[in-house]
Amino acid sequence: MADPMRIRAQVAGDKATVRVLMAHEMESGQRKDAGGKIVPAWYIQEVTASHNGKPVLTAEWGPGVSKNPFLQFVVRGAKAGDKIGVSWKDNRGDTRSDEATVS
């Protein structure tokens, strides 16, 4: 399983800015290794985020996203103490889910 995501959620007024750093190699499938063989594609396909269990974001990604991707979004109606959950699934079927508390 992949390393944990670093999730930070800071409230300002009635909105929370959520920043997520995901640990993933994100291989496009177009590169060749030292032996000349194509390195197989391996990338995050779907990212979902929730606020207190309710979905607030769904994103479909492809092989063009960089290694260890960073995602930032704003959640309206969030307040200190609320839970923000983020999960992803890659093209090999691996998944990762993590949660943070809004501060």
Jmol script that loads the backbone (N, CA, C; Angstrom):
load data "model"
ATOM      1  N   MET A   1       0.843  -1.191   0.000  1.00  0.00           N
ATOM      2  CA  MET A   1       0.000   0.000   0.000  1.00  0.00           C
ATOM      3  C   MET A   1       0.881   1.245   0.000  1.00  0.00           C
ATOM      4  N   ALA A   2       0.393   2.281  -0.581  1.00  0.00           N
ATOM      5  CA  ALA A   2       1.135   3.533  -0.722  1.00  0.00           C
ATOM      6  C   ALA A   2       1.283   4.254   0.613  1.00  0.00           C
ATOM      7  N   ASP A   3       2.217   5.189   0.639  1.00  0.00           N
ATOM      8  CA  ASP A   3       2.411   6.010   1.832  1.00  0.00           C
ATOM      9  C   ASP A   3       1.171   6.862   2.077  1.00  0.00           C
ATOM     10  N   PRO A   4       0.970   7.284   3.331  1.00  0.00           N
ATOM     11  CA  PRO A   4      -0.205   8.113   3.635  1.00  0.00           C
ATOM     12  C   PRO A   4      -0.178   9.452   2.892  1.00  0.00           C
ATOM     13  N   MET A   5      -1.368   9.955   2.613  1.00  0.00           N
ATOM     14  CA  MET A   5      -1.484  11.282   2.007  1.00  0.00           C
ATOM     15  C   MET A   5      -1.296  12.319   3.105  1.00  0.00           C
ATOM     16  N   ARG A   6      -0.761  13.453   2.727  1.00  0.00           N
ATOM     17  CA  ARG A   6      -0.670  14.578   3.665  1.00  0.00           C
ATOM     18  C   ARG A   6      -1.833  15.499   3.350  1.00  0.00           C
ATOM     19  N   ILE A   7      -2.769  15.593   4.282  1.00  0.00           N
ATOM     20  CA  ILE A   7      -3.971  16.393   4.081  1.00  0.00           C
ATOM     21  C   ILE A   7      -3.988  17.513   5.113  1.00  0.00           C
ATOM     22  N   ARG A   8      -4.168  18.735   4.633  1.00  0.00           N
ATOM     23  CA  ARG A   8      -4.300  19.905   5.502  1.00  0.00           C
ATOM     24  C   ARG A   8      -5.583  20.620   5.115  1.00  0.00           C
ATOM     25  N   ALA A   9      -6.400  20.939   6.102  1.00  0.00           N
ATOM     26  CA  ALA A   9      -7.655  21.648   5.851  1.00  0.00           C
ATOM     27  C   ALA A   9      -7.748  22.801   6.843  1.00  0.00           C
ATOM     28  N   GLN A  10      -7.761  24.032   6.320  1.00  0.00           N
ATOM     29  CA  GLN A  10      -7.804  25.221   7.175  1.00  0.00           C
ATOM     30  C   GLN A  10      -9.052  26.022   6.853  1.00  0.00           C
ATOM     31  N   VAL A  11      -9.778  26.378   7.906  1.00  0.00           N
ATOM     32  CA  VAL A  11     -11.023  27.120   7.745  1.00  0.00           C
ATOM     33  C   VAL A  11     -10.743  28.623   7.721  1.00  0.00           C
ATOM     34  N   ALA A  12     -11.512  29.317   6.885  1.00  0.00           N
ATOM     35  CA  ALA A  12     -11.470  30.781   6.816  1.00  0.00           C
ATOM     36  C   ALA A  12     -12.896  31.221   6.488  1.00  0.00           C
ATOM     37  N   GLY A  13     -13.585  31.751   7.476  1.00  0.00           N
ATOM     38  CA  GLY A  13     -14.989  32.120   7.284  1.00  0.00           C
ATOM     39  C   GLY A  13     -15.848  30.874   7.210  1.00  0.00           C
ATOM     40  N   ASP A  14     -16.649  30.751   6.153  1.00  0.00           N
ATOM     41  CA  ASP A  14     -17.487  29.563   5.991  1.00  0.00           C
ATOM     42  C   ASP A  14     -16.900  28.571   4.980  1.00  0.00           C
ATOM     43  N   LYS A  15     -15.626  28.736   4.633  1.00  0.00           N
ATOM     44  CA  LYS A  15     -14.963  27.861   3.672  1.00  0.00           C
ATOM     45  C   LYS A  15     -13.719  27.246   4.292  1.00  0.00           C
ATOM     46  N   ALA A  16     -13.380  26.065   3.812  1.00  0.00           N
ATOM     47  CA  ALA A  16     -12.124  25.433   4.222  1.00  0.00           C
ATOM     48  C   ALA A  16     -11.306  25.152   2.971  1.00  0.00           C
ATOM     49  N   THR A  17     -10.052  25.543   2.998  1.00  0.00           N
ATOM     50  CA  THR A  17      -9.135  25.224   1.917  1.00  0.00           C
ATOM     51  C   THR A  17      -8.453  23.912   2.263  1.00  0.00           C
ATOM     52  N   VAL A  18      -8.578  22.942   1.368  1.00  0.00           N
ATOM     53  CA  VAL A  18      -8.018  21.611   1.582  1.00  0.00           C
ATOM     54  C   VAL A  18      -6.849  21.424   0.630  1.00  0.00           C
ATOM     55  N   ARG A  19      -5.716  21.001   1.184  1.00  0.00           N
ATOM     56  CA  ARG A  19      -4.518  20.729   0.386  1.00  0.00           C
ATOM     57  C   ARG A  19      -4.127  19.276   0.618  1.00  0.00           C
ATOM     58  N   VAL A  20      -3.892  18.565  -0.472  1.00  0.00           N
ATOM     59  CA  VAL A  20      -3.577  17.138  -0.384  1.00  0.00           C
ATOM     60  C   VAL A  20      -2.320  16.839  -1.192  1.00  0.00           C
ATOM     61  N   LEU A  21      -1.366  16.161  -0.569  1.00  0.00           N
ATOM     62  CA  LEU A  21      -0.172  15.689  -1.262  1.00  0.00           C
ATOM     63  C   LEU A  21      -0.221  14.165  -1.238  1.00  0.00           C
ATOM     64  N   MET A  22      -0.303  13.559  -2.418  1.00  0.00           N
ATOM     65  CA  MET A  22      -0.430  12.112  -2.548  1.00  0.00           C
ATOM     66  C   MET A  22       0.909  11.509  -2.946  1.00  0.00           C
ATOM     67  N   ALA A  23       1.277  10.423  -2.312  1.00  0.00           N
ATOM     68  CA  ALA A  23       2.519   9.722  -2.647  1.00  0.00           C
ATOM     69  C   ALA A  23       2.197   8.626  -3.651  1.00  0.00           C
ATOM     70  N   HIS A  24       2.610   8.835  -4.907  1.00  0.00           N
ATOM     71  CA  HIS A  24       2.374   7.845  -5.966  1.00  0.00           C
ATOM     72  C   HIS A  24       3.367   8.097  -7.098  1.00  0.00           C
ATOM     73  N   GLU A  25       3.889   7.037  -7.676  1.00  0.00           N
ATOM     74  CA  GLU A  25       4.916   7.156  -8.715  1.00  0.00           C
ATOM     75  C   GLU A  25       4.397   7.727 -10.030  1.00  0.00           C
ATOM     76  N   MET A  26       3.146   7.436 -10.412  1.00  0.00           N
ATOM     77  CA  MET A  26       2.517   8.015 -11.602  1.00  0.00           C
ATOM     78  C   MET A  26       3.351   7.819 -12.869  1.00  0.00           C
ATOM     79  N   GLU A  27       3.431   6.603 -13.340  1.00  0.00           N
ATOM     80  CA  GLU A  27       4.156   6.283 -14.572  1.00  0.00           C
ATOM     81  C   GLU A  27       3.196   6.357 -15.756  1.00  0.00           C
ATOM     82  N   SER A  28       3.597   7.047 -16.830  1.00  0.00           N
ATOM     83  CA  SER A  28       2.706   7.297 -17.967  1.00  0.00           C
ATOM     84  C   SER A  28       2.563   6.111 -18.920  1.00  0.00           C
ATOM     85  N   GLY A  29       3.526   5.214 -18.940  1.00  0.00           N
ATOM     86  CA  GLY A  29       3.497   4.100 -19.873  1.00  0.00           C
ATOM     87  C   GLY A  29       4.147   4.426 -21.206  1.00  0.00           C
ATOM     88  N   GLN A  30       4.781   5.570 -21.323  1.00  0.00           N
ATOM     89  CA  GLN A  30       5.426   5.969 -22.568  1.00  0.00           C
ATOM     90  C   GLN A  30       6.951   5.989 -22.476  1.00  0.00           C
ATOM     91  N   ARG A  31       7.457   5.821 -21.264  1.00  0.00           N
ATOM     92  CA  ARG A  31       8.905   5.845 -21.050  1.00  0.00           C
ATOM     93  C   ARG A  31       9.504   4.456 -21.245  1.00  0.00           C
ATOM     94  N   LYS A  32      10.783   4.398 -21.585  1.00  0.00           N
ATOM     95  CA  LYS A  32      11.489   3.122 -21.703  1.00  0.00           C
ATOM     96  C   LYS A  32      12.536   3.027 -20.603  1.00  0.00           C
ATOM     97  N   ASP A  33      12.780   1.803 -20.142  1.00  0.00           N
ATOM     98  CA  ASP A  33      13.805   1.599 -19.122  1.00  0.00           C
ATOM     99  C   ASP A  33      15.177   1.480 -19.795  1.00  0.00           C
ATOM    100  N   ALA A  34      16.214   1.186 -19.013  1.00  0.00           N
ATOM    101  CA  ALA A  34      17.574   1.112 -19.540  1.00  0.00           C
ATOM    102  C   ALA A  34      17.727   0.011 -20.595  1.00  0.00           C
ATOM    103  N   GLY A  35      16.898  -1.020 -20.492  1.00  0.00           N
ATOM    104  CA  GLY A  35      16.963  -2.117 -21.452  1.00  0.00           C
ATOM    105  C   GLY A  35      16.140  -1.890 -22.711  1.00  0.00           C
ATOM    106  N   GLY A  36      15.466  -0.757 -22.806  1.00  0.00           N
ATOM    107  CA  GLY A  36      14.683  -0.425 -23.982  1.00  0.00           C
ATOM    108  C   GLY A  36      13.237  -0.902 -23.937  1.00  0.00           C
ATOM    109  N   LYS A  37      12.847  -1.529 -22.826  1.00  0.00           N
ATOM    110  CA  LYS A  37      11.460  -1.987 -22.695  1.00  0.00           C
ATOM    111  C   LYS A  37      10.590  -0.857 -22.148  1.00  0.00           C
ATOM    112  N   ILE A  38       9.348  -0.806 -22.595  1.00  0.00           N
ATOM    113  CA  ILE A  38       8.415   0.224 -22.118  1.00  0.00           C
ATOM    114  C   ILE A  38       8.048  -0.054 -20.662  1.00  0.00           C
ATOM    115  N   VAL A  39       8.134   0.980 -19.840  1.00  0.00           N
ATOM    116  CA  VAL A  39       7.735   0.882 -18.440  1.00  0.00           C
ATOM    117  C   VAL A  39       6.206   0.927 -18.414  1.00  0.00           C
ATOM    118  N   PRO A  40       5.554  -0.085 -17.811  1.00  0.00           N
ATOM    119  CA  PRO A  40       4.088  -0.125 -17.834  1.00  0.00           C
ATOM    120  C   PRO A  40       3.446   1.080 -17.131  1.00  0.00           C
ATOM    121  N   ALA A  41       2.295   1.469 -17.645  1.00  0.00           N
ATOM    122  CA  ALA A  41       1.555   2.594 -17.064  1.00  0.00           C
ATOM    123  C   ALA A  41       1.109   2.252 -15.639  1.00  0.00           C
ATOM    124  N   TRP A  42       1.166   3.253 -14.768  1.00  0.00           N
ATOM    125  CA  TRP A  42       0.740   3.102 -13.379  1.00  0.00           C
ATOM    126  C   TRP A  42       0.401   4.491 -12.869  1.00  0.00           C
ATOM    127  N   TYR A  43      -0.871   4.802 -12.770  1.00  0.00           N
ATOM    128  CA  TYR A  43      -1.278   6.147 -12.396  1.00  0.00           C
ATOM    129  C   TYR A  43      -2.622   6.130 -11.673  1.00  0.00           C
ATOM    130  N   ILE A  44      -2.890   7.197 -10.948  1.00  0.00           N
ATOM    131  CA  ILE A  44      -4.159   7.352 -10.237  1.00  0.00           C
ATOM    132  C   ILE A  44      -5.239   7.659 -11.265  1.00  0.00           C
ATOM    133  N   GLN A  45      -6.342   6.907 -11.194  1.00  0.00           N
ATOM    134  CA  GLN A  45      -7.445   7.112 -12.127  1.00  0.00           C
ATOM    135  C   GLN A  45      -8.578   7.925 -11.520  1.00  0.00           C
ATOM    136  N   GLU A  46      -8.872   7.700 -10.251  1.00  0.00           N
ATOM    137  CA  GLU A  46     -10.017   8.374  -9.640  1.00  0.00           C
ATOM    138  C   GLU A  46      -9.670   8.886  -8.246  1.00  0.00           C
ATOM    139  N   VAL A  47     -10.029  10.140  -8.003  1.00  0.00           N
ATOM    140  CA  VAL A  47      -9.836  10.759  -6.693  1.00  0.00           C
ATOM    141  C   VAL A  47     -11.205  11.222  -6.203  1.00  0.00           C
ATOM    142  N   THR A  48     -11.518  10.929  -4.952  1.00  0.00           N
ATOM    143  CA  THR A  48     -12.772  11.398  -4.364  1.00  0.00           C
ATOM    144  C   THR A  48     -12.469  12.050  -3.020  1.00  0.00           C
ATOM    145  N   ALA A  49     -13.257  13.052  -2.686  1.00  0.00           N
ATOM    146  CA  ALA A  49     -13.118  13.730  -1.399  1.00  0.00           C
ATOM    147  C   ALA A  49     -14.503  13.857  -0.773  1.00  0.00           C
ATOM    148  N   SER A  50     -14.538  13.801   0.548  1.00  0.00           N
ATOM    149  CA  SER A  50     -15.800  13.929   1.260  1.00  0.00           C
ATOM    150  C   SER A  50     -15.656  14.871   2.447  1.00  0.00           C
ATOM    151  N   HIS A  51     -16.763  15.487   2.806  1.00  0.00           N
ATOM    152  CA  HIS A  51     -16.842  16.390   3.957  1.00  0.00           C
ATOM    153  C   HIS A  51     -17.876  15.792   4.901  1.00  0.00           C
ATOM    154  N   ASN A  52     -17.414  15.317   6.052  1.00  0.00           N
ATOM    155  CA  ASN A  52     -18.278  14.629   7.023  1.00  0.00           C
ATOM    156  C   ASN A  52     -19.062  13.492   6.371  1.00  0.00           C
ATOM    157  N   GLY A  53     -18.404  12.752   5.485  1.00  0.00           N
ATOM    158  CA  GLY A  53     -19.017  11.596   4.850  1.00  0.00           C
ATOM    159  C   GLY A  53     -19.795  11.879   3.577  1.00  0.00           C
ATOM    160  N   LYS A  54     -20.042  13.143   3.258  1.00  0.00           N
ATOM    161  CA  LYS A  54     -20.761  13.495   2.029  1.00  0.00           C
ATOM    162  C   LYS A  54     -19.762  13.821   0.927  1.00  0.00           C
ATOM    163  N   PRO A  55     -19.924  13.221  -0.272  1.00  0.00           N
ATOM    164  CA  PRO A  55     -18.983  13.504  -1.370  1.00  0.00           C
ATOM    165  C   PRO A  55     -19.027  14.973  -1.795  1.00  0.00           C
ATOM    166  N   VAL A  56     -17.843  15.562  -1.961  1.00  0.00           N
ATOM    167  CA  VAL A  56     -17.749  16.961  -2.401  1.00  0.00           C
ATOM    168  C   VAL A  56     -16.901  17.113  -3.654  1.00  0.00           C
ATOM    169  N   LEU A  57     -16.157  16.070  -4.035  1.00  0.00           N
ATOM    170  CA  LEU A  57     -15.282  16.160  -5.201  1.00  0.00           C
ATOM    171  C   LEU A  57     -15.050  14.771  -5.774  1.00  0.00           C
ATOM    172  N   THR A  58     -15.137  14.672  -7.080  1.00  0.00           N
ATOM    173  CA  THR A  58     -14.734  13.469  -7.800  1.00  0.00           C
ATOM    174  C   THR A  58     -13.926  13.925  -9.000  1.00  0.00           C
ATOM    175  N   ALA A  59     -12.754  13.337  -9.158  1.00  0.00           N
ATOM    176  CA  ALA A  59     -11.886  13.706 -10.277  1.00  0.00           C
ATOM    177  C   ALA A  59     -11.404  12.440 -10.967  1.00  0.00           C
ATOM    178  N   GLU A  60     -11.372  12.471 -12.294  1.00  0.00           N
ATOM    179  CA  GLU A  60     -10.824  11.376 -13.077  1.00  0.00           C
ATOM    180  C   GLU A  60      -9.508  11.853 -13.691  1.00  0.00           C
ATOM    181  N   TRP A  61      -8.435  11.156 -13.344  1.00  0.00           N
ATOM    182  CA  TRP A  61      -7.120  11.534 -13.820  1.00  0.00           C
ATOM    183  C   TRP A  61      -6.613  10.528 -14.841  1.00  0.00           C
ATOM    184  N   GLY A  62      -5.592  10.913 -15.571  1.00  0.00           N
ATOM    185  CA  GLY A  62      -4.963  10.042 -16.551  1.00  0.00           C
ATOM    186  C   GLY A  62      -3.462  10.001 -16.343  1.00  0.00           C
ATOM    187  N   PRO A  63      -2.735   9.452 -17.292  1.00  0.00           N
ATOM    188  CA  PRO A  63      -1.290   9.280 -17.138  1.00  0.00           C
ATOM    189  C   PRO A  63      -0.491  10.578 -17.225  1.00  0.00           C
ATOM    190  N   GLY A  64      -1.120  11.697 -17.561  1.00  0.00           N
ATOM    191  CA  GLY A  64      -0.399  12.958 -17.704  1.00  0.00           C
ATOM    192  C   GLY A  64      -0.199  13.718 -16.413  1.00  0.00           C
ATOM    193  N   VAL A  65      -0.574  13.161 -15.276  1.00  0.00           N
ATOM    194  CA  VAL A  65      -0.420  13.838 -13.984  1.00  0.00           C
ATOM    195  C   VAL A  65       0.955  13.500 -13.407  1.00  0.00           C
ATOM    196  N   SER A  66       1.597  14.472 -12.769  1.00  0.00           N
ATOM    197  CA  SER A  66       2.966  14.301 -12.281  1.00  0.00           C
ATOM    198  C   SER A  66       3.067  13.343 -11.094  1.00  0.00           C
ATOM    199  N   LYS A  67       4.286  12.904 -10.838  1.00  0.00           N
ATOM    200  CA  LYS A  67       4.599  12.062  -9.684  1.00  0.00           C
ATOM    201  C   LYS A  67       4.248  12.815  -8.399  1.00  0.00           C
ATOM    202  N   ASN A  68       3.751  12.095  -7.388  1.00  0.00           N
ATOM    203  CA  ASN A  68       3.365  12.674  -6.098  1.00  0.00           C
ATOM    204  C   ASN A  68       2.474  13.906  -6.293  1.00  0.00           C
ATOM    205  N   PRO A  69       1.295  13.715  -6.879  1.00  0.00           N
ATOM    206  CA  PRO A  69       0.442  14.856  -7.224  1.00  0.00           C
ATOM    207  C   PRO A  69      -0.061  15.641  -6.016  1.00  0.00           C
ATOM    208  N   PHE A  70      -0.259  16.930  -6.245  1.00  0.00           N
ATOM    209  CA  PHE A  70      -0.789  17.861  -5.256  1.00  0.00           C
ATOM    210  C   PHE A  70      -2.165  18.307  -5.731  1.00  0.00           C
ATOM    211  N   LEU A  71      -3.133  18.328  -4.819  1.00  0.00           N
ATOM    212  CA  LEU A  71      -4.492  18.737  -5.140  1.00  0.00           C
ATOM    213  C   LEU A  71      -4.945  19.751  -4.101  1.00  0.00           C
ATOM    214  N   GLN A  72      -5.571  20.835  -4.559  1.00  0.00           N
ATOM    215  CA  GLN A  72      -6.123  21.836  -3.642  1.00  0.00           C
ATOM    216  C   GLN A  72      -7.537  22.164  -4.085  1.00  0.00           C
ATOM    217  N   PHE A  73      -8.454  22.237  -3.110  1.00  0.00           N
ATOM    218  CA  PHE A  73      -9.835  22.600  -3.399  1.00  0.00           C
ATOM    219  C   PHE A  73     -10.448  23.264  -2.176  1.00  0.00           C
ATOM    220  N   VAL A  74     -11.606  23.894  -2.375  1.00  0.00           N
ATOM    221  CA  VAL A  74     -12.293  24.617  -1.298  1.00  0.00           C
ATOM    222  C   VAL A  74     -13.625  23.931  -1.022  1.00  0.00           C
ATOM    223  N   VAL A  75     -13.945  23.787   0.271  1.00  0.00           N
ATOM    224  CA  VAL A  75     -15.220  23.203   0.694  1.00  0.00           C
ATOM    225  C   VAL A  75     -16.009  24.286   1.418  1.00  0.00           C
ATOM    226  N   ARG A  76     -17.200  24.578   0.915  1.00  0.00           N
ATOM    227  CA  ARG A  76     -18.060  25.569   1.567  1.00  0.00           C
ATOM    228  C   ARG A  76     -18.824  24.919   2.719  1.00  0.00           C
ATOM    229  N   GLY A  77     -19.088  25.698   3.754  1.00  0.00           N
ATOM    230  CA  GLY A  77     -19.860  25.211   4.888  1.00  0.00           C
ATOM    231  C   GLY A  77     -19.059  24.400   5.886  1.00  0.00           C
ATOM    232  N   ALA A  78     -17.759  24.338   5.723  1.00  0.00           N
ATOM    233  CA  ALA A  78     -16.918  23.577   6.646  1.00  0.00           C
ATOM    234  C   ALA A  78     -16.566  24.437   7.851  1.00  0.00           C
ATOM    235  N   LYS A  79     -16.425  23.783   8.986  1.00  0.00           N
ATOM    236  CA  LYS A  79     -16.016  24.486  10.205  1.00  0.00           C
ATOM    237  C   LYS A  79     -14.999  23.635  10.951  1.00  0.00           C
ATOM    238  N   ALA A  80     -14.319  24.230  11.896  1.00  0.00           N
ATOM    239  CA  ALA A  80     -13.288  23.536  12.663  1.00  0.00           C
ATOM    240  C   ALA A  80     -13.889  22.292  13.321  1.00  0.00           C
ATOM    241  N   GLY A  81     -13.147  21.186  13.224  1.00  0.00           N
ATOM    242  CA  GLY A  81     -13.589  19.927  13.796  1.00  0.00           C
ATOM    243  C   GLY A  81     -14.245  18.987  12.792  1.00  0.00           C
ATOM    244  N   ASP A  82     -14.643  19.496  11.634  1.00  0.00           N
ATOM    245  CA  ASP A  82     -15.230  18.649  10.590  1.00  0.00           C
ATOM    246  C   ASP A  82     -14.170  17.700  10.032  1.00  0.00           C
ATOM    247  N   LYS A  83     -14.619  16.615   9.435  1.00  0.00           N
ATOM    248  CA  LYS A  83     -13.717  15.625   8.851  1.00  0.00           C
ATOM    249  C   LYS A  83     -13.710  15.744   7.331  1.00  0.00           C
ATOM    250  N   ILE A  84     -12.514  15.731   6.762  1.00  0.00           N
ATOM    251  CA  ILE A  84     -12.316  15.713   5.320  1.00  0.00           C
ATOM    252  C   ILE A  84     -11.635  14.386   4.978  1.00  0.00           C
ATOM    253  N   GLY A  85     -12.257  13.615   4.120  1.00  0.00           N
ATOM    254  CA  GLY A  85     -11.690  12.340   3.688  1.00  0.00           C
ATOM    255  C   GLY A  85     -11.314  12.407   2.223  1.00  0.00           C
ATOM    256  N   VAL A  86     -10.183  11.818   1.878  1.00  0.00           N
ATOM    257  CA  VAL A  86      -9.717  11.778   0.490  1.00  0.00           C
ATOM    258  C   VAL A  86      -9.304  10.343   0.188  1.00  0.00           C
ATOM    259  N   SER A  87      -9.718   9.852  -0.984  1.00  0.00           N
ATOM    260  CA  SER A  87      -9.309   8.516  -1.397  1.00  0.00           C
ATOM    261  C   SER A  87      -8.989   8.513  -2.884  1.00  0.00           C
ATOM    262  N   TRP A  88      -8.147   7.577  -3.279  1.00  0.00           N
ATOM    263  CA  TRP A  88      -7.818   7.426  -4.693  1.00  0.00           C
ATOM    264  C   TRP A  88      -7.756   5.957  -5.058  1.00  0.00           C
ATOM    265  N   LYS A  89      -7.887   5.696  -6.361  1.00  0.00           N
ATOM    266  CA  LYS A  89      -7.767   4.349  -6.914  1.00  0.00           C
ATOM    267  C   LYS A  89      -6.921   4.455  -8.181  1.00  0.00           C
ATOM    268  N   ASP A  90      -5.939   3.553  -8.325  1.00  0.00           N
ATOM    269  CA  ASP A  90      -5.100   3.625  -9.523  1.00  0.00           C
ATOM    270  C   ASP A  90      -5.464   2.537 -10.527  1.00  0.00           C
ATOM    271  N   ASN A  91      -4.805   2.545 -11.683  1.00  0.00           N
ATOM    272  CA  ASN A  91      -5.148   1.624 -12.759  1.00  0.00           C
ATOM    273  C   ASN A  91      -4.741   0.186 -12.483  1.00  0.00           C
ATOM    274  N   ARG A  92      -4.018  -0.078 -11.407  1.00  0.00           N
ATOM    275  CA  ARG A  92      -3.683  -1.445 -11.004  1.00  0.00           C
ATOM    276  C   ARG A  92      -4.652  -1.969  -9.945  1.00  0.00           C
ATOM    277  N   GLY A  93      -5.591  -1.111  -9.535  1.00  0.00           N
ATOM    278  CA  GLY A  93      -6.555  -1.520  -8.516  1.00  0.00           C
ATOM    279  C   GLY A  93      -6.156  -1.160  -7.090  1.00  0.00           C
ATOM    280  N   ASP A  94      -4.966  -0.595  -6.904  1.00  0.00           N
ATOM    281  CA  ASP A  94      -4.546  -0.169  -5.564  1.00  0.00           C
ATOM    282  C   ASP A  94      -5.383   1.023  -5.127  1.00  0.00           C
ATOM    283  N   THR A  95      -5.649   1.119  -3.842  1.00  0.00           N
ATOM    284  CA  THR A  95      -6.422   2.240  -3.307  1.00  0.00           C
ATOM    285  C   THR A  95      -5.747   2.789  -2.059  1.00  0.00           C
ATOM    286  N   ARG A  96      -6.112   3.994  -1.725  1.00  0.00           N
ATOM    287  CA  ARG A  96      -5.628   4.635  -0.497  1.00  0.00           C
ATOM    288  C   ARG A  96      -6.702   5.595  -0.031  1.00  0.00           C
ATOM    289  N   SER A  97      -6.980   5.606   1.270  1.00  0.00           N
ATOM    290  CA  SER A  97      -7.930   6.540   1.874  1.00  0.00           C
ATOM    291  C   SER A  97      -7.318   7.118   3.134  1.00  0.00           C
ATOM    292  N   ASP A  98      -7.458   8.406   3.302  1.00  0.00           N
ATOM    293  CA  ASP A  98      -6.977   9.078   4.504  1.00  0.00           C
ATOM    294  C   ASP A  98      -7.972  10.154   4.887  1.00  0.00           C
ATOM    295  N   GLU A  99      -7.874  10.600   6.145  1.00  0.00           N
ATOM    296  CA  GLU A  99      -8.816  11.581   6.679  1.00  0.00           C
ATOM    297  C   GLU A  99      -8.070  12.620   7.510  1.00  0.00           C
ATOM    298  N   ALA A 100      -8.578  13.817   7.526  1.00  0.00           N
ATOM    299  CA  ALA A 100      -8.009  14.896   8.332  1.00  0.00           C
ATOM    300  C   ALA A 100      -9.141  15.700   8.951  1.00  0.00           C
ATOM    301  N   THR A 101      -8.802  16.402  10.017  1.00  0.00           N
ATOM    302  CA  THR A 101      -9.760  17.252  10.708  1.00  0.00           C
ATOM    303  C   THR A 101      -9.502  18.706  10.312  1.00  0.00           C
ATOM    304  N   VAL A 102     -10.577  19.429  10.022  1.00  0.00           N
ATOM    305  CA  VAL A 102     -10.457  20.840   9.662  1.00  0.00           C
ATOM    306  C   VAL A 102     -10.008  21.609  10.899  1.00  0.00           C
ATOM    307  N   SER A 103      -9.013  22.478  10.721  1.00  0.00           N
ATOM    308  CA  SER A 103      -8.520  23.300  11.842  1.00  0.00           C
ATOM    309  C   SER A 103      -8.743  24.764  11.588  1.00  0.00           C
TER     310      SER A 103
END
end "model"
wireframe off; spacefill off
backbone 0.3
color backbone group
